[in-house]
Amino acid sequence: MIRALEIFENFYGKDHPETAIILMNLGNAYGDSGEYEKHKNLLIRALEIKEKHFGKYHPKSGKALINLGNAYFSLGDYEKARNFLNRALSIDEKHFGMYHPETGKILGNLSNVYNDMGDYEKAGDFLIRVLAIFLKHYGPDHPETGKILCLLGNNYGSLGDHQQQRDFLIRSLSIIEKVFGKDHPNTAKILNNLGNAYGCLGDYKKRMDFLVRALKIEEKHYGVDHLVVGTTLTNLGNVYGQLGDYTQQTDILNRALPILERFYGMNHPQTGIILFSLSNAHQSMGNYEKQKEFLILTLKIFEKQYGNDHLQTGVILGSLGNSYGYLGDYEKQKKYLTLALEIFEKHYCKDHPQIAMTLTNLSNAYGSLGEYEKQRDFLVRALAMKEKQFGKDHPITGTTLTNLGNACLSLGEYKNARDFLIRALKINENPLEATIHKLVSHLTVLAMYMVI
């Protein structure tokens, strides 16, 4: 195509509309191969030619604007992507009308931009407009309609409305199965999304059923070592974990791991994510040494990819600290939790639940090391956050009060210990939120240390 461009430039000239067509095709070819800067630069040249020959408000200029907007979207420059797509939208609405499929396609592209910007409300608004256009133009059973129903379902999922997500995906699935068949890769995509919707609704059995169906289709069409298969295996492994079957979880994740390593490489964040999932599975089975090994591998990847101060790195540091705690290495537990806390305090607001959780875990490390003043101080900070987050009468607050009371006991601060433990006891006296064991434990401690 580069040779074609040279021929057209020599024959027609560098500013001819025919040359612009080659520039657009060559630009899109670069885009398909991931060379987005070259993609963008060639499309800028094509747009200049078209605007010069046809005018800024001609549909052919609009087409160039769409391509250029999508190029900026691929580069992550959402502001420019939005601007070019909005210019294209005004042209198409004027020339084709508000309810033309071409108008709908631009609205869909704008929805993608807002989705990646995290503005799911705006993204959903555009998709609803697209759905109205496609229903009118194509009808309720057309694959284009099914595709938009799927996107709209996932948009509701991003907004946290998983019932709507499920309902739109069910509608989408019925169309896609009818058009492509029950064993088509497009059907598998909907099954995956629908499985995730059920997972968010807490129905892990249904999530597993849909993922198993999707996996069979993908293995048939792509082969057992394809990236798509590896991704579905990862999701399926995690759902087994949600169902408490950690042996199956590890078996399936171990099948997924070499696929992702082969496709992404040993040091890619996606590889790190599956290593992290494996670490969680081993923790749930009590295999803390294995958990630690997978977390160390994950930490190396995340520090290299994201840096030492990234939130993702902080999460792994916190998990690694807890792993050392399970293994009885409280100095290392303290070390890694302190590093995690520094990251969380830098990125989150001061009362964030992640900070409260890390303070609690860090207090346990200090308590295990016999540093009871430090333990008490961290628990006091955690208590204030948990009271704000959950309320003063919540069982989680009660647990922190119990730990704080025990820390005060270790320091000989019996009056403070009594006060904290009485507050904890009042919370746990609710039979819906306590166990007899905890009550007996509190009462025993109070009997021993009832000092005013």
C-alpha positions as CSV (number, residue, x, y, z in Angstrom):
1,M,0.0,0.0,0.0
2,I,3.0,2.3,0.5
3,R,3.9,1.8,-3.2
4,A,0.3,2.6,-4.1
5,L,0.5,5.8,-2.2
6,E,3.7,6.8,-4.1
7,I,2.0,6.0,-7.4
8,F,-1.1,8.0,-6.6
9,E,0.9,11.0,-5.3
10,N,3.0,11.0,-8.5
11,F,-0.1,10.6,-10.8
12,Y,-2.7,12.7,-9.0
13,G,-0.6,14.8,-6.7
14,K,-0.3,14.9,-2.9
15,D,-3.5,16.9,-2.4
16,H,-5.9,14.9,-4.6
17,P,-9.0,13.1,-3.2
18,E,-7.8,9.8,-4.6
19,T,-4.6,10.2,-2.7
20,A,-6.6,10.9,0.4
21,I,-8.4,7.5,0.0
22,I,-5.0,5.7,-0.1
23,L,-3.9,7.7,2.9
24,M,-6.9,6.6,4.9
25,N,-6.5,3.0,3.9
26,L,-2.8,3.0,4.8
27,G,-3.5,4.8,8.0
28,N,-6.2,2.2,9.0
29,A,-3.7,-0.6,8.1
30,Y,-1.2,1.0,10.6
31,G,-4.0,1.2,13.1
32,D,-4.8,-2.5,12.7
33,S,-1.2,-3.3,13.4
34,G,-1.0,-1.1,16.5
35,E,1.1,1.7,15.0
36,Y,-1.3,4.4,16.2
37,E,1.0,7.4,15.7
38,K,1.5,6.6,12.0
39,H,-2.3,5.8,11.8
40,K,-3.1,9.3,13.2
41,N,-0.6,11.2,11.1
42,L,-1.8,9.7,7.8
43,L,-5.4,10.4,8.7
44,I,-4.6,14.0,9.5
45,R,-3.2,14.4,6.0
46,A,-6.3,12.7,4.5
47,L,-8.7,15.0,6.5
48,E,-6.9,18.1,5.3
49,I,-7.3,17.0,1.7
50,K,-10.9,16.1,2.0
51,E,-11.8,19.4,3.8
52,K,-10.0,21.3,1.1
53,H,-11.8,19.6,-1.8
54,F,-15.3,18.9,-0.3
55,G,-15.6,21.4,2.5
56,K,-15.6,21.0,6.3
57,Y,-19.2,19.9,6.5
58,H,-19.3,17.2,3.7
59,P,-20.0,13.6,4.6
60,K,-16.6,12.6,3.1
61,S,-14.9,15.0,5.5
62,G,-17.1,13.5,8.3
63,K,-15.9,10.0,7.5
64,A,-12.3,11.2,7.8
65,L,-13.2,12.8,11.2
66,I,-14.6,9.5,12.4
67,N,-11.4,7.7,11.5
68,L,-9.2,10.3,13.1
69,G,-11.4,10.3,16.2
70,N,-11.0,6.6,16.5
71,A,-7.2,7.0,16.0
72,Y,-7.0,9.4,18.9
73,F,-9.1,7.0,20.9
74,S,-6.6,4.2,20.3
75,L,-3.9,6.6,21.5
76,G,-5.8,7.3,24.7
77,D,-6.3,10.9,23.8
78,Y,-10.0,10.9,24.7
79,E,-10.4,14.7,24.6
80,K,-9.4,14.9,20.9
81,A,-11.2,11.7,20.1
82,R,-14.4,13.2,21.5
83,N,-13.9,16.5,19.7
84,F,-13.4,14.9,16.3
85,L,-16.3,12.4,16.7
86,N,-18.6,15.2,17.8
87,R,-17.7,17.2,14.7
88,A,-18.5,14.1,12.6
89,L,-21.8,13.6,14.5
90,S,-23.0,17.1,13.6
91,I,-22.2,16.4,9.9
92,D,-24.0,13.0,9.8
93,E,-27.0,14.3,11.7
94,K,-27.4,17.1,9.2
95,H,-26.9,14.9,6.1
96,F,-28.4,11.6,7.1
97,G,-30.7,12.5,9.9
98,M,-30.9,11.8,13.7
99,Y,-32.1,8.2,13.2
100,H,-29.8,7.0,10.4
101,P,-27.5,4.0,11.1
102,E,-24.4,6.0,10.2
103,T,-25.4,8.5,12.9
104,G,-25.9,5.5,15.3
105,K,-22.3,4.2,14.6
106,I,-20.8,7.6,15.6
107,L,-22.9,7.6,18.7
108,G,-21.5,4.1,19.5
109,N,-18.0,5.4,19.0
110,L,-18.7,8.3,21.4
111,S,-20.1,5.9,23.9
112,N,-16.7,3.9,23.8
113,V,-14.8,7.2,24.5
114,Y,-17.0,8.1,27.5
115,N,-16.8,4.5,28.8
116,D,-13.0,4.5,28.7
117,M,-13.1,8.0,30.4
118,G,-15.1,6.4,33.2
119,D,-18.2,8.4,32.5
120,Y,-20.6,5.5,32.4
121,E,-23.7,7.7,32.6
122,K,-22.8,9.5,29.4
123,A,-21.7,6.3,27.7
124,G,-25.1,4.8,28.6
125,D,-27.0,7.8,27.2
126,F,-25.3,7.4,23.8
127,L,-26.0,3.7,23.8
128,I,-29.7,4.2,24.5
129,R,-29.8,6.5,21.5
130,V,-28.0,3.9,19.4
131,L,-30.5,1.2,20.5
132,A,-33.5,3.4,19.4
133,I,-31.9,4.0,16.0
134,F,-31.0,0.3,15.4
135,L,-34.4,-0.9,16.6
136,K,-36.1,1.4,14.1
137,H,-33.7,0.6,11.3
138,Y,-32.8,-3.0,11.8
139,G,-35.6,-4.4,14.0
140,P,-35.5,-6.2,17.3
141,D,-33.8,-9.4,16.1
142,H,-30.9,-8.0,14.0
143,P,-27.3,-8.8,15.1
144,E,-26.5,-5.1,15.3
145,T,-29.3,-4.7,17.7
146,G,-28.0,-7.7,19.7
147,K,-24.6,-6.1,19.8
148,I,-25.9,-2.8,21.2
149,L,-28.0,-4.7,23.8
150,C,-24.8,-6.4,25.0
151,L,-22.9,-3.1,25.2
152,L,-25.8,-1.5,27.1
153,G,-25.9,-4.5,29.5
154,N,-22.2,-4.2,30.2
155,N,-22.7,-0.4,30.7
156,Y,-25.4,-1.1,33.4
157,G,-22.9,-3.5,35.0
158,S,-20.3,-0.6,35.1
159,L,-22.9,1.5,36.8
160,G,-23.5,-1.3,39.4
161,D,-27.0,-2.2,38.1
162,H,-26.4,-5.9,37.6
163,Q,-30.0,-6.8,37.3
164,Q,-30.4,-4.5,34.3
165,Q,-27.1,-5.9,33.0
166,R,-28.4,-9.4,33.2
167,D,-31.7,-8.6,31.5
168,F,-30.1,-6.8,28.6
169,L,-27.5,-9.6,28.1
170,I,-30.3,-12.2,28.1
171,R,-32.0,-10.3,25.3
172,S,-28.7,-10.0,23.5
173,L,-28.0,-13.7,23.9
174,S,-31.4,-14.8,22.4
175,I,-30.6,-12.7,19.3
176,I,-27.0,-13.8,18.8
177,E,-27.9,-17.5,19.3
178,K,-30.7,-17.2,16.7
179,V,-28.5,-15.4,14.2
180,F,-25.1,-17.2,14.6
181,G,-26.0,-20.4,16.5
182,K,-25.4,-21.7,20.0
183,D,-21.8,-22.7,19.2
184,H,-20.5,-19.4,17.7
185,P,-17.7,-17.3,19.2
186,N,-20.1,-14.3,19.3
187,T,-22.4,-16.4,21.4
188,A,-19.5,-17.2,23.7
189,K,-18.8,-13.5,24.3
190,I,-22.3,-12.9,25.5
191,L,-22.2,-16.1,27.7
192,N,-19.0,-14.7,29.3
193,N,-20.6,-11.3,30.0
194,L,-23.8,-12.9,31.3
195,G,-21.8,-15.2,33.6
196,N,-20.1,-12.1,35.0
197,A,-23.4,-10.4,35.6
198,Y,-24.7,-13.4,37.6
199,G,-21.4,-13.4,39.5
200,C,-22.0,-9.8,40.5
201,L,-25.5,-10.8,41.6
202,G,-24.0,-13.5,43.9
203,D,-25.3,-16.4,41.8
204,Y,-21.9,-18.1,41.4
205,K,-23.4,-21.4,40.2
206,K,-25.1,-19.8,37.2
207,R,-21.9,-17.8,36.6
208,M,-20.0,-21.1,36.4
209,D,-22.6,-22.7,34.1
210,F,-22.3,-19.8,31.6
211,L,-18.6,-19.8,31.7
212,V,-18.4,-23.5,31.1
213,R,-20.6,-23.1,28.1
214,A,-18.5,-20.3,26.8
215,L,-15.3,-22.3,27.3
216,K,-16.5,-25.3,25.3
217,I,-17.3,-23.0,22.4
218,E,-14.0,-21.2,22.6
219,E,-11.9,-24.4,22.8
220,K,-13.7,-25.7,19.8
221,H,-13.2,-22.6,17.6
222,Y,-9.8,-21.3,18.8
223,G,-8.1,-24.3,20.3
224,V,-7.2,-25.1,23.9
225,D,-4.1,-22.8,23.9
226,H,-5.7,-19.6,22.7
227,L,-5.7,-16.4,24.7
228,V,-9.5,-16.2,24.7
229,V,-9.6,-19.7,26.3
230,G,-7.0,-18.6,28.8
231,T,-9.1,-15.6,29.8
232,T,-12.2,-17.7,30.3
233,L,-10.2,-20.3,32.3
234,T,-9.1,-17.5,34.6
235,N,-12.6,-16.3,35.2
236,L,-13.8,-19.9,35.6
237,G,-11.0,-20.6,38.1
238,N,-12.0,-17.6,40.2
239,V,-15.7,-18.6,40.2
240,Y,-14.7,-22.0,41.7
241,G,-12.9,-20.0,44.4
242,Q,-16.1,-18.1,45.0
243,L,-17.9,-21.4,45.4
244,G,-15.2,-22.6,47.9
245,D,-13.7,-25.2,45.6
246,Y,-10.1,-24.1,45.9
247,T,-8.6,-27.3,44.5
248,Q,-10.5,-26.8,41.2
249,Q,-9.7,-23.1,41.3
250,T,-5.9,-23.9,41.4
251,D,-6.2,-26.6,38.8
252,I,-8.0,-24.3,36.3
253,L,-5.8,-21.3,37.0
254,N,-2.7,-23.5,36.5
255,R,-4.1,-24.3,33.0
256,A,-4.7,-20.7,32.3
257,L,-1.2,-19.5,33.5
258,P,1.0,-20.9,30.7
259,I,-1.5,-19.6,28.1
260,L,-1.3,-16.1,29.4
261,E,2.5,-16.3,29.9
262,R,3.0,-17.4,26.3
263,F,0.8,-14.6,24.9
264,Y,1.7,-11.7,27.2
265,G,5.1,-12.8,28.6
266,M,6.3,-13.6,32.1
267,N,6.4,-10.0,33.2
268,H,3.0,-8.7,32.0
269,P,0.4,-7.3,34.4
270,Q,-2.1,-9.9,33.1
271,T,0.3,-12.7,34.1
272,G,0.6,-10.9,37.5
273,I,-3.2,-10.9,38.0
274,I,-3.5,-14.7,37.5
275,L,-0.5,-15.2,39.8
276,F,-2.3,-13.1,42.4
277,S,-5.4,-15.2,42.0
278,L,-3.3,-18.4,42.5
279,S,-1.9,-16.8,45.7
280,N,-5.4,-16.2,47.0
281,A,-6.4,-19.8,46.2
282,H,-3.4,-21.2,48.2
283,Q,-4.2,-18.8,51.1
284,S,-7.8,-20.2,51.2
285,M,-6.3,-23.7,51.4
286,G,-3.9,-22.8,54.1
287,N,-0.8,-23.2,51.8
288,Y,0.8,-20.0,53.0
289,E,4.3,-20.9,51.7
290,K,2.8,-21.3,48.2
291,Q,0.8,-18.1,48.7
292,K,4.0,-16.2,49.5
293,E,5.9,-17.6,46.5
294,F,3.1,-16.5,44.1
295,L,2.9,-13.1,45.8
296,I,6.7,-12.5,45.4
297,L,6.4,-13.2,41.7
298,T,3.4,-10.9,41.4
299,L,5.2,-8.1,43.3
300,K,8.2,-8.2,40.9
301,I,5.9,-7.9,37.9
302,F,3.8,-5.0,39.4
303,E,6.8,-3.1,40.6
304,K,8.4,-3.3,37.2
305,Q,5.2,-2.4,35.3
306,Y,3.5,0.1,37.6
307,G,6.3,1.3,39.9
308,N,6.9,1.1,43.6
309,D,4.2,3.6,44.6
310,H,1.3,2.3,42.5
311,L,-1.9,1.2,44.2
312,Q,-1.7,-2.2,42.6
313,T,1.8,-2.6,44.1
314,G,0.3,-1.6,47.4
315,V,-2.3,-4.3,47.3
316,I,0.3,-7.0,46.7
317,L,2.6,-5.6,49.4
318,G,-0.3,-5.8,51.9
319,S,-1.2,-9.4,50.9
320,L,2.5,-10.4,51.1
321,G,2.7,-8.9,54.6
322,N,-0.3,-10.9,55.7
323,S,1.2,-14.0,54.2
324,Y,4.4,-13.6,56.3
325,G,2.1,-13.1,59.3
326,Y,0.4,-16.5,58.6
327,L,3.9,-18.0,58.5
328,G,4.9,-16.4,61.8
329,D,7.4,-14.0,60.4
330,Y,6.0,-10.9,62.1
331,E,9.0,-8.6,61.3
332,K,8.5,-9.1,57.6
333,Q,4.7,-8.8,58.0
334,K,5.3,-5.4,59.7
335,K,7.8,-4.4,56.9
336,Y,5.5,-5.1,54.0
337,L,2.3,-3.8,55.6
338,T,4.1,-0.5,56.4
339,L,5.1,-0.1,52.8
340,A,1.5,-0.8,51.7
341,L,0.2,1.7,54.2
342,E,2.4,4.4,52.9
343,I,1.1,3.8,49.4
344,F,-2.5,3.7,50.4
345,E,-2.2,6.9,52.5
346,K,-0.6,8.6,49.5
347,H,-3.4,7.6,47.1
348,Y,-6.6,7.3,49.2
349,C,-8.4,9.8,51.4
350,K,-7.5,9.5,55.1
351,D,-10.6,7.5,56.1
352,H,-10.5,4.9,53.2
353,P,-11.5,1.3,54.1
354,Q,-8.3,0.0,52.6
355,I,-6.3,2.1,55.1
356,A,-8.4,0.9,58.0
357,M,-7.9,-2.7,57.0
358,T,-4.1,-2.2,56.7
359,L,-3.9,-0.5,60.1
360,T,-5.8,-3.4,61.6
361,N,-3.4,-6.0,60.0
362,L,-0.4,-3.9,61.0
363,S,-1.7,-3.7,64.6
364,N,-1.8,-7.5,64.6
365,A,1.9,-7.6,63.6
366,Y,2.9,-5.3,66.3
367,G,0.8,-7.2,68.8
368,S,2.5,-10.5,67.8
369,L,5.9,-8.8,68.2
370,G,4.9,-7.6,71.8
371,E,4.9,-3.9,70.7
372,Y,1.5,-3.3,72.4
373,E,1.7,0.5,72.4
374,K,2.1,0.5,68.7
375,Q,-0.7,-2.1,68.4
376,R,-3.0,0.1,70.5
377,D,-2.2,3.2,68.5
378,F,-2.9,1.6,65.2
379,L,-6.2,0.1,66.5
380,V,-7.3,3.6,67.8
381,R,-6.8,5.0,64.3
382,A,-8.6,2.0,62.7
383,L,-11.5,2.2,65.2
384,A,-12.3,5.8,64.2
385,M,-12.4,4.9,60.5
386,K,-14.6,1.8,61.1
387,E,-17.0,3.7,63.3
388,K,-17.3,6.2,60.5
389,Q,-17.7,3.6,57.8
390,F,-19.9,1.0,59.5
391,G,-21.3,2.8,62.5
392,K,-20.6,2.4,66.2
393,D,-22.8,-0.7,66.7
394,H,-21.6,-2.8,63.8
395,P,-20.0,-6.2,64.4
396,I,-16.8,-5.1,62.5
397,T,-16.5,-2.2,64.9
398,G,-17.1,-4.6,67.8
399,T,-14.2,-6.8,66.6
400,T,-11.9,-3.8,66.6
401,L,-13.1,-2.8,70.1
402,T,-12.3,-6.3,71.3
403,N,-8.8,-6.2,69.8
404,L,-8.3,-2.7,71.3
405,G,-9.4,-3.9,74.7
406,N,-7.0,-6.8,74.5
407,A,-4.1,-4.5,73.6
408,C,-4.9,-2.3,76.6
409,L,-4.9,-5.4,78.8
410,S,-1.4,-6.3,77.6
411,L,-0.3,-2.7,78.5
412,G,-2.0,-3.0,82.0
413,E,-4.5,-0.2,81.1
414,Y,-7.3,-2.1,82.7
415,K,-9.9,0.7,82.9
416,N,-9.5,1.4,79.1
417,A,-9.6,-2.3,78.5
418,R,-12.8,-2.7,80.5
419,D,-14.5,0.2,78.6
420,F,-13.6,-1.1,75.2
421,L,-14.6,-4.6,76.0
422,I,-17.9,-3.6,77.5
423,R,-18.7,-1.6,74.3
424,A,-17.8,-4.7,72.3
425,L,-19.9,-6.9,74.5
426,K,-23.0,-4.6,74.0
427,I,-22.6,-4.9,70.2
428,N,-22.2,-8.7,70.4
429,E,-25.1,-9.2,72.7
430,N,-27.3,-9.1,69.6
431,P,-27.9,-12.8,68.9
432,L,-28.0,-12.2,65.2
433,E,-24.5,-10.8,65.2
434,A,-22.6,-12.8,67.9
435,T,-21.6,-16.3,68.9
436,I,-21.7,-17.8,72.4
437,H,-18.0,-18.3,72.2
438,K,-17.3,-14.5,71.9
439,L,-19.7,-13.7,74.7
440,V,-18.0,-16.2,77.1
441,S,-14.6,-14.8,76.0
442,H,-15.6,-11.2,76.8
443,L,-17.2,-12.1,80.1
444,T,-14.2,-14.0,81.2
445,V,-11.9,-11.1,80.5
446,L,-14.2,-8.7,82.3
447,A,-14.3,-10.9,85.3
448,M,-10.6,-11.0,85.5
449,Y,-10.0,-7.3,85.0
450,M,-13.0,-5.5,86.5
451,V,-10.9,-2.6,87.8
452,I,-12.2,0.9,88.2
